[in-house]
């Protein structure tokens, strides 16, 4: 029987990485991910993500989208048309499938994330 996953009742090991060099725009931020849940089919995942200031280019697949809520800090998403959207602590946003732009961490950020990847990219 499936059970509720309460983040406060887990202590997942952190995973560390940095943006790929070919995507890096500024800094070389350390990113830390605590994965709290991955569905059996691998299409749905969520957890907590933290990152140092810096920026890198992102490109979401046509089948991938992310909801996130900033716990601490501030990020700026640069859209391909040149507009920007700032998301600060207490705010939430969705990065839609197929998004192309840049992710910038203005202040050390910690966020809850939920990623949905449906089947294969079309």
Buried (B, 14 or more C-beta within 10 A) or exposed (E): EEEEEEBEEEEEEEEEEBBEEEEBEEBEBEBBBBBBEEEEEEBBBBBBBBBBBBBBBBEBBEBBBBBBBBBEBBBBBBEEEEEEEEBBBEBEBEBEBBBEBBBBBBEEBBBBBBBBBBEEEE
